[in-house]
Amino acid sequence: MASVTFARSSIARLAFLQGMLLALAMVAVLGGVYFTTLRIIAADGDQSIALEAQGLAEEFRDRDLDAFVTSIVDRAEDPWVRGGVYELRGPRGDFLAGNVVVLPDLVLLPGGWAEFDVAVTRGDANASRLIRSKVLELGGGFRLLVGHDVQDRRAFRAVMLRSIAWAVVVALLFGLFAGWWLGKRISRAAHGISDSAGRIAAGSLGERLPLTGSGDEIDALVGRFNELLGRVETLTTTMRAVLDSTAHDLRGHLNRIRGAAQDSRRAATEPAQAAAADAVIGEIDRLGDTLQGLLRIALAESGTAPLEDVDLSAVATDLIEFYQPLAEAGQLSVTVEPALTVRGHRQLLSQALANLLDNALKYGRGTPISASLTREAGFARLEVTDRGPGIPVEHRELATQRFRRLPGSSGLPGSGLGLSLVAAVARLHHARLELGDAAPGLKVVLEIPTVASG
């Protein structure tokens, strides 16, 4: 199985999701605190300005103009200590008192509110201060501006925004780390389960999925699955014992029947009796071959066949020696690349190769047959080609099913188990089986994953 890059792994997705969720939660909480705090501070400051402006308006009505101007002058002294900003203008817009000159260029907001910056000199340095003010119409054309220095609000907003930004960054990093740690923990458990499941699928029914010991829902699920595996192991062991016992008994009965048929053949005095005995012996042999084929298919499909490193090249070479007379006669051409090692079952692989050669000889009907075993991109590629009638595309899937005889095969020996055994062996070895057209004839390709050398 191809490895998954970290960026596409579930760990990365979980870490990113957790980090983003934590960062969004931090933005929502701190954003709410930020806006609520600013609103409270602004409301409190505006209330102070409004109350002072209302008091000055009442003072304007109760005192004469000179006394009111004097009061404004007194309030305007050293504004950066008291924080107050004032400006009084007459009916013609002339400046009467205060510590700023802004009204002609001031842009008023609804309710008479305004904000503006004032340059302040402190020693050798100049600073800009934010002023929040309210403009009142006092009557008789007189206008009064009352404001407070709210520069601290601007500084507070900057500090809060920086704090929120840093908090979001820290939350994001913490979330990413926490998600990565949690993902790694889950991934370790998942890999352990996957490895155990792979060994179980390979036939190790005694294997059990690992428990983390946390006692959580995953452990509960794994425990249930292990119970199921135990039940499957028991049933499989029982079925194999029954199958082996039945096969042993059947082979015994067939051997006794064959012995009796052979005795009858030797004692036959008429040609008809001898022919009948030969027919019985032939049917017994075919029944024995069918039984043996079914047992091999059952072994391959059970997934319990023990696997080992097998030199497939040596297996093929040993088997092809049996067909050496055909090779010497020019009917069979063979190419075997050496040192092709696969993870598999030696006997089943040998039987699958023998079935492919037997099928090619049976349906090739004396035409040339070629067989090759080569290395190809991590696979051992076994290819057997004949020049017989081939298998139509619509019948190729049926050809790998048990006891299926294709049209045109009547009269030929066989039980319909040859290619079905090859298909079962291919599934056991995670191999690819392909039936193709040799134009004319059948081309069978079996690709089995090889074992890396060294």
One Martini backbone bead per residue (centre of mass of N, CA, C, O) as a GRO file, in nm:
protein
  454
    1MET     BB    1   0.097   0.036   0.022
    2ALA     BB    2   0.078   0.352  -0.008
    3SER     BB    3   0.200   0.623   0.115
    4VAL     BB    4   0.109   0.894   0.324
    5THR     BB    5   0.112   1.206   0.341
    6PHE     BB    6   0.095   1.437   0.586
    7ALA     BB    7  -0.095   1.646   0.441
    8ARG     BB    8  -0.311   1.386   0.384
    9SER     BB    9  -0.356   1.318   0.663
   10SER     BB   10  -0.545   1.280   0.948
   11ILE     BB   11  -0.356   1.435   1.132
   12ALA     BB   12  -0.348   1.703   0.978
   13ARG     BB   13  -0.652   1.754   0.976
   14LEU     BB   14  -0.694   1.748   1.282
   15ALA     BB   15  -0.495   1.972   1.356
   16PHE     BB   16  -0.619   2.195   1.183
   17LEU     BB   17  -0.905   2.187   1.300
   18GLN     BB   18  -0.832   2.239   1.596
   19GLY     BB   19  -0.681   2.502   1.555
   20MET     BB   20  -0.913   2.661   1.422
   21LEU     BB   21  -1.123   2.629   1.647
   22LEU     BB   22  -0.954   2.761   1.870
   23ALA     BB   23  -0.911   3.031   1.725
   24LEU     BB   24  -1.212   3.103   1.688
   25ALA     BB   25  -1.281   3.098   1.988
   26MET     BB   26  -1.082   3.320   2.067
   27VAL     BB   27  -1.200   3.541   1.889
   28ALA     BB   28  -1.484   3.542   2.010
   29VAL     BB   29  -1.411   3.603   2.304
   30LEU     BB   30  -1.213   3.848   2.271
   31GLY     BB   31  -1.401   4.013   2.093
   32GLY     BB   32  -1.623   4.046   2.302
   33VAL     BB   33  -1.447   4.184   2.515
   34TYR     BB   34  -1.351   4.419   2.345
   35PHE     BB   35  -1.629   4.549   2.265
   36THR     BB   36  -1.744   4.574   2.550
   37THR     BB   37  -1.522   4.751   2.673
   38LEU     BB   38  -1.540   4.986   2.474
   39ARG     BB   39  -1.837   5.051   2.528
   40ILE     BB   40  -1.808   5.119   2.828
   41ILE     BB   41  -1.592   5.339   2.807
   42ALA     BB   42  -1.744   5.522   2.609
   43ALA     BB   43  -1.998   5.566   2.782
   44ASP     BB   44  -1.856   5.689   3.026
   45GLY     BB   45  -1.719   5.927   2.877
   46ASP     BB   46  -1.977   6.052   2.752
   47GLN     BB   47  -2.117   6.107   3.019
   48SER     BB   48  -1.909   6.309   3.130
   49ILE     BB   49  -1.932   6.513   2.900
   50ALA     BB   50  -2.239   6.562   2.916
   51LEU     BB   51  -2.245   6.665   3.211
   52GLU     BB   52  -2.052   6.903   3.173
   53ALA     BB   53  -2.207   7.044   2.946
   54GLN     BB   54  -2.469   7.085   3.110
   55GLY     BB   55  -2.341   7.256   3.336
   56LEU     BB   56  -2.241   7.488   3.148
   57ALA     BB   57  -2.517   7.566   3.035
   58GLU     BB   58  -2.635   7.652   3.310
   59GLU     BB   59  -2.414   7.863   3.367
   60PHE     BB   60  -2.479   8.048   3.124
   61ARG     BB   61  -2.769   8.120   3.230
   62ASP     BB   62  -2.676   8.223   3.536
   63ARG     BB   63  -2.452   8.398   3.403
   64ASP     BB   64  -2.242   8.606   3.292
   65LEU     BB   65  -2.018   8.629   3.040
   66ASP     BB   66  -1.758   8.695   3.197
   67ALA     BB   67  -1.782   8.466   3.406
   68PHE     BB   68  -1.789   8.236   3.196
   69VAL     BB   69  -1.523   8.289   3.061
   70THR     BB   70  -1.355   8.257   3.319
   71SER     BB   71  -1.435   7.960   3.362
   72ILE     BB   72  -1.312   7.856   3.099
   73VAL     BB   73  -1.023   7.948   3.153
   74ASP     BB   74  -0.982   7.780   3.408
   75ARG     BB   75  -1.034   7.501   3.270
   76ALA     BB   76  -0.804   7.539   3.037
   77GLU     BB   77  -0.591   7.494   3.230
   78ASP     BB   78  -0.398   7.243   3.194
   79PRO     BB   79  -0.543   6.996   3.022
   80TRP     BB   80  -0.329   6.743   3.066
   81VAL     BB   81  -0.430   6.706   3.361
   82ARG     BB   82  -0.755   6.710   3.337
   83GLY     BB   83  -0.849   6.649   3.021
   84GLY     BB   84  -0.963   6.919   2.914
   85VAL     BB   85  -1.168   7.060   2.642
   86TYR     BB   86  -1.208   7.405   2.515
   87GLU     BB   87  -1.468   7.615   2.338
   88LEU     BB   88  -1.551   7.963   2.276
   89ARG     BB   89  -1.810   8.121   2.076
   90GLY     BB   90  -1.948   8.361   1.907
   91PRO     BB   91  -2.183   8.474   1.687
   92ARG     BB   92  -1.930   8.537   1.469
   93GLY     BB   93  -1.705   8.309   1.545
   94ASP     BB   94  -1.547   8.414   1.776
   95PHE     BB   95  -1.289   8.381   1.992
   96LEU     BB   96  -1.302   8.366   2.359
   97ALA     BB   97  -1.231   8.060   2.471
   98GLY     BB   98  -0.963   7.830   2.547
   99ASN     BB   99  -0.740   7.542   2.417
  100VAL     BB  100  -0.881   7.543   2.126
  101VAL     BB  101  -0.898   7.545   1.748
  102VAL     BB  102  -1.184   7.384   1.559
  103LEU     BB  103  -1.478   7.459   1.459
  104PRO     BB  104  -1.454   7.538   1.153
  105ASP     BB  105  -1.334   7.216   1.090
  106LEU     BB  106  -1.565   7.061   1.213
  107VAL     BB  107  -1.709   6.732   1.229
  108LEU     BB  108  -2.027   6.641   1.284
  109LEU     BB  109  -2.210   6.429   1.469
  110PRO     BB  110  -2.453   6.280   1.592
  111GLY     BB  111  -2.540   6.486   1.874
  112GLY     BB  112  -2.262   6.670   1.862
  113TRP     BB  113  -2.031   6.490   1.790
  114ALA     BB  114  -1.659   6.465   1.818
  115GLU     BB  115  -1.341   6.392   1.648
  116PHE     BB  116  -0.994   6.478   1.728
  117ASP     BB  117  -0.674   6.603   1.672
  118VAL     BB  118  -0.397   6.700   1.893
  119ALA     BB  119  -0.121   6.894   1.927
  120VAL     BB  120   0.147   6.822   2.161
  121THR     BB  121   0.376   6.990   2.378
  122ARG     BB  122   0.663   6.812   2.533
  123GLY     BB  123   0.900   6.987   2.531
  124ASP     BB  124   1.066   6.846   2.247
  125ALA     BB  125   0.790   6.703   2.200
  126ASN     BB  126   0.546   6.557   1.987
  127ALA     BB  127   0.187   6.500   2.020
  128SER     BB  128  -0.099   6.297   1.967
  129ARG     BB  129  -0.444   6.367   2.048
  130LEU     BB  130  -0.749   6.234   2.139
  131ILE     BB  131  -1.072   6.386   2.089
  132ARG     BB  132  -1.375   6.399   2.277
  133SER     BB  133  -1.678   6.575   2.175
  134LYS     BB  134  -1.915   6.849   2.251
  135VAL     BB  135  -2.166   7.050   2.090
  136LEU     BB  136  -2.309   7.365   2.192
  137GLU     BB  137  -2.606   7.555   2.199
  138LEU     BB  138  -2.651   7.849   2.408
  139GLY     BB  139  -2.736   8.100   2.272
  140GLY     BB  140  -2.706   8.382   2.083
  141GLY     BB  141  -2.469   8.216   1.905
  142PHE     BB  142  -2.340   8.039   2.109
  143ARG     BB  143  -2.047   7.816   2.134
  144LEU     BB  144  -1.968   7.488   2.277
  145LEU     BB  145  -1.673   7.301   2.361
  146VAL     BB  146  -1.658   6.965   2.501
  147GLY     BB  147  -1.365   6.777   2.609
  148HIS     BB  148  -1.171   6.472   2.599
  149ASP     BB  149  -0.907   6.273   2.659
  150VAL     BB  150  -0.882   5.955   2.448
  151GLN     BB  151  -0.602   5.819   2.392
  152ASP     BB  152  -0.627   5.563   2.568
  153ARG     BB  153  -0.820   5.421   2.382
  154ARG     BB  154  -0.630   5.379   2.148
  155ALA     BB  155  -0.420   5.222   2.310
  156PHE     BB  156  -0.612   5.001   2.403
  157ARG     BB  157  -0.685   4.893   2.124
  158ALA     BB  158  -0.398   4.815   2.042
  159VAL     BB  159  -0.345   4.619   2.275
  160MET     BB  160  -0.586   4.432   2.223
  161LEU     BB  161  -0.516   4.351   1.932
  162ARG     BB  162  -0.243   4.229   1.999
  163SER     BB  163  -0.347   4.024   2.203
  164ILE     BB  164  -0.535   3.876   2.013
  165ALA     BB  165  -0.327   3.793   1.805
  166TRP     BB  166  -0.150   3.629   1.999
  167ALA     BB  167  -0.372   3.441   2.102
  168VAL     BB  168  -0.435   3.316   1.827
  169VAL     BB  169  -0.156   3.205   1.768
  170VAL     BB  170  -0.132   3.029   2.021
  171ALA     BB  171  -0.394   2.868   1.974
  172LEU     BB  172  -0.313   2.753   1.703
  173LEU     BB  173  -0.056   2.608   1.794
  174PHE     BB  174  -0.188   2.442   2.016
  175GLY     BB  175  -0.397   2.303   1.836
  176LEU     BB  176  -0.196   2.170   1.647
  177PHE     BB  177  -0.048   2.007   1.861
  178ALA     BB  178  -0.292   1.861   1.983
  179GLY     BB  179  -0.385   1.734   1.716
  180TRP     BB  180  -0.122   1.584   1.658
  181TRP     BB  181  -0.114   1.415   1.917
  182LEU     BB  182  -0.392   1.283   1.882
  183GLY     BB  183  -0.342   1.170   1.598
  184LYS     BB  184  -0.100   0.989   1.675
  185ARG     BB  185  -0.254   0.816   1.873
  186ILE     BB  186  -0.468   0.715   1.674
  187SER     BB  187  -0.268   0.611   1.459
  188ARG     BB  188  -0.134   0.393   1.626
  189ALA     BB  189  -0.391   0.232   1.669
  190ALA     BB  190  -0.464   0.197   1.369
  191HIS     BB  191  -0.201   0.052   1.284
  192GLY     BB  192  -0.233  -0.185   1.473
  193ILE     BB  193  -0.500  -0.281   1.355
  194SER     BB  194  -0.405  -0.306   1.060
  195ASP     BB  195  -0.181  -0.513   1.104
  196SER     BB  196  -0.359  -0.731   1.231
  197ALA     BB  197  -0.560  -0.750   0.996
  198GLY     BB  198  -0.350  -0.844   0.790
  199ARG     BB  199  -0.278  -1.110   0.936
  200ILE     BB  200  -0.563  -1.222   0.931
  201ALA     BB  201  -0.599  -1.212   0.619
  202ALA     BB  202  -0.339  -1.413   0.588
  203GLY     BB  203  -0.442  -1.647   0.829
  204SER     BB  204  -0.410  -1.534   1.134
  205LEU     BB  205  -0.655  -1.624   1.353
  206GLY     BB  206  -0.493  -1.577   1.636
  207GLU     BB  207  -0.519  -1.294   1.599
  208ARG     BB  208  -0.530  -0.969   1.768
  209LEU     BB  209  -0.646  -0.682   1.856
  210PRO     BB  210  -0.534  -0.406   2.000
  211LEU     BB  211  -0.521  -0.266   2.319
  212THR     BB  212  -0.495   0.041   2.503
  213GLY     BB  213  -0.642   0.057   2.808
  214SER     BB  214  -0.870   0.296   2.831
  215GLY     BB  215  -1.186   0.201   2.809
  216ASP     BB  216  -1.313   0.284   2.559
  217GLU     BB  217  -1.493   0.257   2.273
  218ILE     BB  218  -1.263   0.129   2.111
  219ASP     BB  219  -1.205  -0.103   2.304
  220ALA     BB  220  -1.490  -0.219   2.291
  221LEU     BB  221  -1.485  -0.278   1.987
  222VAL     BB  222  -1.230  -0.455   1.984
  223GLY     BB  223  -1.337  -0.667   2.178
  224ARG     BB  224  -1.571  -0.759   1.999
  225PHE     BB  225  -1.394  -0.837   1.756
  226ASN     BB  226  -1.231  -1.053   1.906
  227GLU     BB  227  -1.470  -1.233   1.960
  228LEU     BB  228  -1.532  -1.280   1.662
  229LEU     BB  229  -1.256  -1.408   1.595
  230GLY     BB  230  -1.285  -1.647   1.784
  231ARG     BB  231  -1.533  -1.763   1.642
  232VAL     BB  232  -1.405  -1.794   1.363
  233GLU     BB  233  -1.175  -1.979   1.448
  234THR     BB  234  -1.351  -2.209   1.551
  235LEU     BB  235  -1.509  -2.259   1.289
  236THR     BB  236  -1.265  -2.304   1.103
  237THR     BB  237  -1.137  -2.539   1.256
  238THR     BB  238  -1.382  -2.722   1.240
  239MET     BB  239  -1.411  -2.727   0.931
  240ARG     BB  240  -1.129  -2.839   0.872
  241ALA     BB  241  -1.161  -3.100   1.030
  242VAL     BB  242  -1.403  -3.204   0.874
  243LEU     BB  243  -1.276  -3.190   0.592
  244ASP     BB  244  -1.034  -3.375   0.646
  245SER     BB  245  -1.195  -3.618   0.740
  246THR     BB  246  -1.369  -3.650   0.488
  247ALA     BB  247  -1.140  -3.673   0.283
  248HIS     BB  248  -1.011  -3.923   0.409
  249ASP     BB  249  -1.255  -4.108   0.379
  250LEU     BB  250  -1.293  -4.076   0.073
  251ARG     BB  251  -1.016  -4.180  -0.012
  252GLY     BB  252  -1.054  -4.457   0.110
  253HIS     BB  253  -1.300  -4.544  -0.054
  254LEU     BB  254  -1.174  -4.497  -0.336
  255ASN     BB  255  -0.942  -4.700  -0.301
  256ARG     BB  256  -1.121  -4.948  -0.260
  257ILE     BB  257  -1.279  -4.926  -0.522
  258ARG     BB  258  -1.031  -4.935  -0.707
  259GLY     BB  259  -0.931  -5.210  -0.615
  260ALA     BB  260  -1.182  -5.363  -0.703
  261ALA     BB  261  -1.168  -5.278  -1.004
  262GLN     BB  262  -0.891  -5.408  -1.055
  263ASP     BB  263  -0.975  -5.694  -0.990
  264SER     BB  264  -1.189  -5.707  -1.210
  265ARG     BB  265  -0.996  -5.656  -1.445
  266ARG     BB  266  -0.819  -5.915  -1.399
  267ALA     BB  267  -1.086  -6.115  -1.400
  268ALA     BB  268  -1.153  -6.062  -1.681
  269THR     BB  269  -1.294  -6.242  -1.981
  270GLU     BB  270  -1.428  -5.995  -2.109
  271PRO     BB  271  -1.423  -5.703  -2.284
  272ALA     BB  272  -1.664  -5.570  -2.142
  273GLN     BB  273  -1.557  -5.599  -1.853
  274ALA     BB  274  -1.294  -5.440  -1.894
  275ALA     BB  275  -1.424  -5.174  -1.987
  276ALA     BB  276  -1.591  -5.127  -1.730
  277ALA     BB  277  -1.351  -5.117  -1.534
  278ASP     BB  278  -1.204  -4.880  -1.671
  279ALA     BB  279  -1.434  -4.674  -1.631
  280VAL     BB  280  -1.436  -4.684  -1.324
  281ILE     BB  281  -1.143  -4.600  -1.280
  282GLY     BB  282  -1.167  -4.325  -1.427
  283GLU     BB  283  -1.388  -4.204  -1.241
  284ILE     BB  284  -1.228  -4.226  -0.981
  285ASP     BB  285  -0.997  -4.043  -1.069
  286ARG     BB  286  -1.173  -3.791  -1.124
  287LEU     BB  287  -1.287  -3.776  -0.836
  288GLY     BB  288  -1.014  -3.738  -0.700
  289ASP     BB  289  -0.936  -3.479  -0.847
  290THR     BB  290  -1.178  -3.314  -0.752
  291LEU     BB  291  -1.125  -3.337  -0.452
  292GLN     BB  292  -0.843  -3.211  -0.460
  293GLY     BB  293  -0.930  -2.940  -0.584
  294LEU     BB  294  -1.127  -2.855  -0.358
  295LEU     BB  295  -0.917  -2.854  -0.131
  296ARG     BB  296  -0.737  -2.636  -0.254
  297ILE     BB  297  -0.947  -2.414  -0.273
  298ALA     BB  298  -1.017  -2.409   0.028
  299LEU     BB  299  -0.732  -2.331   0.122
  300ALA     BB  300  -0.710  -2.065  -0.039
  301GLU     BB  301  -0.992  -1.931   0.066
  302SER     BB  302  -0.939  -1.938   0.385
  303GLY     BB  303  -0.646  -1.796   0.459
  304THR     BB  304  -0.464  -2.046   0.617
  305ALA     BB  305  -0.227  -2.056   0.449
  306PRO     BB  306   0.096  -2.090   0.467
  307LEU     BB  307   0.348  -1.845   0.442
  308GLU     BB  308   0.635  -1.792   0.221
  309ASP     BB  309   0.934  -1.783   0.083
  310VAL     BB  310   0.934  -1.815  -0.277
  311ASP     BB  311   1.090  -1.972  -0.547
  312LEU     BB  312   0.939  -1.944  -0.844
  313SER     BB  313   1.157  -2.032  -1.041
  314ALA     BB  314   1.201  -2.315  -0.917
  315VAL     BB  315   0.913  -2.416  -0.944
  316ALA     BB  316   0.896  -2.390  -1.253
  317THR     BB  317   1.139  -2.567  -1.325
  318ASP     BB  318   1.040  -2.831  -1.191
  319LEU     BB  319   0.773  -2.852  -1.353
  320ILE     BB  320   0.887  -2.839  -1.652
  321GLU     BB  321   1.033  -3.112  -1.647
  322PHE     BB  322   0.768  -3.275  -1.701
  323TYR     BB  323   0.751  -3.115  -2.004
  324GLN     BB  324   1.009  -3.184  -2.173
  325PRO     BB  325   0.908  -3.348  -2.417
  326LEU     BB  326   0.755  -3.105  -2.542
  327ALA     BB  327   1.001  -2.924  -2.578
  328GLU     BB  328   1.159  -3.121  -2.765
  329ALA     BB  329   0.909  -3.119  -2.981
  330GLY     BB  330   0.816  -2.793  -2.997
  331GLN     BB  331   0.542  -2.723  -2.828
  332LEU     BB  332   0.730  -2.598  -2.591
  333SER     BB  333   0.798  -2.270  -2.460
  334VAL     BB  334   1.052  -2.148  -2.223
  335THR     BB  335   1.069  -1.871  -1.972
  336VAL     BB  336   1.307  -1.814  -1.695
  337GLU     BB  337   1.356  -1.605  -1.440
  338PRO     BB  338   1.564  -1.564  -1.197
  339ALA     BB  339   1.506  -1.491  -0.867
  340LEU     BB  340   1.183  -1.519  -0.792
  341THR     BB  341   1.034  -1.380  -0.507
  342VAL     BB  342   0.762  -1.490  -0.301
  343ARG     BB  343   0.466  -1.469  -0.108
  344GLY     BB  344   0.379  -1.813  -0.031
  345HIS     BB  345   0.246  -2.123  -0.164
  346ARG     BB  346   0.403  -2.372  -0.310
  347GLN     BB  347   0.183  -2.582  -0.389
  348LEU     BB  348  -0.026  -2.382  -0.510
  349LEU     BB  349   0.158  -2.258  -0.724
  350SER     BB  350   0.221  -2.522  -0.871
  351GLN     BB  351  -0.075  -2.593  -0.939
  352ALA     BB  352  -0.143  -2.340  -1.102
  353LEU     BB  353   0.070  -2.386  -1.324
  354ALA     BB  354  -0.028  -2.666  -1.406
  355ASN     BB  355  -0.312  -2.580  -1.495
  356LEU     BB  356  -0.224  -2.390  -1.723
  357LEU     BB  357  -0.072  -2.602  -1.890
  358ASP     BB  358  -0.303  -2.808  -1.917
  359ASN     BB  359  -0.502  -2.622  -2.060
  360ALA     BB  360  -0.323  -2.558  -2.303
  361LEU     BB  361  -0.296  -2.856  -2.398
  362LYS     BB  362  -0.599  -2.925  -2.419
  363TYR     BB  363  -0.689  -2.665  -2.609
  364GLY     BB  364  -0.452  -2.660  -2.824
  365ARG     BB  365  -0.422  -2.926  -2.984
  366GLY     BB  366  -0.094  -2.926  -3.074
  367THR     BB  367  -0.014  -2.649  -3.037
  368PRO     BB  368   0.171  -2.400  -2.962
  369ILE     BB  369   0.345  -2.325  -2.648
  370SER     BB  370   0.378  -2.055  -2.409
  371ALA     BB  371   0.614  -1.977  -2.136
  372SER     BB  372   0.651  -1.718  -1.875
  373LEU     BB  373   0.900  -1.577  -1.634
  374THR     BB  374   0.895  -1.243  -1.511
  375ARG     BB  375   1.008  -0.922  -1.446
  376GLU     BB  376   0.765  -0.652  -1.324
  377ALA     BB  377   0.735  -0.401  -1.126
  378GLY     BB  378   0.721  -0.598  -0.855
  379PHE     BB  379   0.666  -0.854  -1.042
  380ALA     BB  380   0.554  -1.177  -1.121
  381ARG     BB  381   0.529  -1.281  -1.460
  382LEU     BB  382   0.280  -1.500  -1.574
  383GLU     BB  383   0.277  -1.662  -1.905
  384VAL     BB  384   0.013  -1.826  -2.099
  385THR     BB  385   0.012  -1.960  -2.440
  386ASP     BB  386  -0.221  -2.037  -2.694
  387ARG     BB  387  -0.384  -2.186  -3.016
  388GLY     BB  388  -0.671  -2.199  -2.960
  389PRO     BB  389  -1.002  -2.090  -2.922
  390GLY     BB  390  -1.050  -1.974  -2.660
  391ILE     BB  391  -1.221  -1.698  -2.482
  392PRO     BB  392  -1.479  -1.532  -2.458
  393VAL     BB  393  -1.552  -1.247  -2.301
  394GLU     BB  394  -1.838  -1.343  -2.178
  395HIS     BB  395  -1.678  -1.617  -2.042
  396ARG     BB  396  -1.436  -1.541  -1.843
  397GLU     BB  397  -1.576  -1.530  -1.567
  398LEU     BB  398  -1.689  -1.824  -1.572
  399ALA     BB  399  -1.408  -1.977  -1.593
  400THR     BB  400  -1.348  -1.917  -1.262
  401GLN     BB  401  -1.566  -2.115  -1.197
  402ARG     BB  402  -1.713  -2.374  -1.069
  403PHE     BB  403  -1.802  -2.623  -1.290
  404ARG     BB  404  -1.727  -2.473  -1.559
  405ARG     BB  405  -1.830  -2.535  -1.892
  406LEU     BB  406  -1.752  -2.461  -2.199
  407PRO     BB  407  -1.811  -2.415  -2.504
  408GLY     BB  408  -1.645  -2.696  -2.665
  409SER     BB  409  -1.561  -2.902  -2.401
  410SER     BB  410  -1.678  -3.143  -2.492
  411GLY     BB  411  -1.488  -3.446  -2.433
  412LEU     BB  412  -1.312  -3.322  -2.228
  413PRO     BB  413  -1.119  -3.330  -1.979
  414GLY     BB  414  -1.268  -3.248  -1.666
  415SER     BB  415  -1.427  -3.031  -1.389
  416GLY     BB  416  -1.396  -2.703  -1.371
  417LEU     BB  417  -1.120  -2.624  -1.167
  418GLY     BB  418  -0.867  -2.491  -1.281
  419LEU     BB  419  -0.926  -2.172  -1.284
  420SER     BB  420  -1.045  -2.157  -0.997
  421LEU     BB  421  -0.777  -2.217  -0.857
  422VAL     BB  422  -0.617  -1.983  -0.975
  423ALA     BB  423  -0.801  -1.762  -0.854
  424ALA     BB  424  -0.759  -1.842  -0.554
  425VAL     BB  425  -0.450  -1.805  -0.556
  426ALA     BB  426  -0.454  -1.508  -0.633
  427ARG     BB  427  -0.606  -1.406  -0.383
  428LEU     BB  428  -0.404  -1.510  -0.169
  429HIS     BB  429  -0.154  -1.335  -0.330
  430HIS     BB  430  -0.247  -1.062  -0.447
  431ALA     BB  431  -0.321  -1.113  -0.744
  432ARG     BB  432  -0.328  -1.092  -1.105
  433LEU     BB  433  -0.592  -1.198  -1.322
  434GLU     BB  434  -0.570  -1.263  -1.685
  435LEU     BB  435  -0.787  -1.288  -1.966
  436GLY     BB  436  -0.687  -1.327  -2.304
  437ASP     BB  437  -0.599  -1.251  -2.638
  438ALA     BB  438  -0.393  -1.427  -2.888
  439ALA     BB  439  -0.467  -1.435  -3.183
  440PRO     BB  440  -0.503  -1.701  -3.134
  441GLY     BB  441  -0.635  -1.775  -2.827
  442LEU     BB  442  -0.490  -1.796  -2.495
  443LYS     BB  443  -0.412  -1.547  -2.239
  444VAL     BB  444  -0.236  -1.590  -1.933
  445VAL     BB  445  -0.214  -1.368  -1.644
  446LEU     BB  446   0.020  -1.366  -1.360
  447GLU     BB  447   0.053  -1.130  -1.086
  448ILE     BB  448   0.312  -1.131  -0.838
  449PRO     BB  449   0.436  -1.022  -0.565
  450THR     BB  450   0.743  -0.936  -0.465
  451VAL     BB  451   1.041  -0.980  -0.287
  452ALA     BB  452   1.267  -0.809  -0.141
  453SER     BB  453   1.591  -0.799  -0.152
  454GLY     BB  454   1.777  -0.821   0.154
   0.00000   0.00000   0.00000
